Amino acid sequence: MQEIRVKVKDFDLESFINETFNFLKTVVDGDTDPSYAVAWLREDDGKPDYGLEDQSRDHQEELLEERKILFFPFSTSNTGVPITCVDGEEYELVELFEQDPDEEYEEFRLGDQEVLGYLIKVEGGEFVINSAIHGGGDLMLGSYIRIVYDCDILEEPLREFITHYISE
């Protein structure tokens, strides 16, 4: 998805967060607060951080006052069954282990320890929104978040969901 810039006053952040939390409540462990699934990028090394598993966080304050860069999940990870997304739909993706390791792939791939979502920050009175992949558990890379511009079959649902909260 190409970057979206929208004036802070034109984005319904509260409804976006509430809808995302409704989704997260269905996919996180029962003892885990849904806000734990929303990572922020640390300033010192750009690595994701999460806070405490059982502690709720105020993401509006983190974005608007603390100026954190936050990652909001759009999907579950690709474990070989259709992924579930915040828009209420399921999508079938090619599994990573079905790929030929000797072949390079330029198209979108989502691994079994990766989720697709939105990387959001405030800059100059605007929300800057990018599609991104958040991965974790990889022994070589550790936890990471990287911006992606082509999300294949998830491109349209990703854009439609976020633009639903934009008023102009």
Buried (B, 14 or more C-beta within 10 A) or exposed (E): BEEBEBEEEEBEBEEBBEBBBEBBEEBBEEEBBBBBBBBBBEEEEEEBEBBEEEEEBEBEEBBBEEEBBBBBBBBBBBEEEEBBBBBEEEBEBBBBEEEEEEEEEEEBBBBEBBBBBBBBBBEEEBBBBBBBBBBBEEEEEEBBBEEBEEBBEBBEBBBEBBEEBBEE
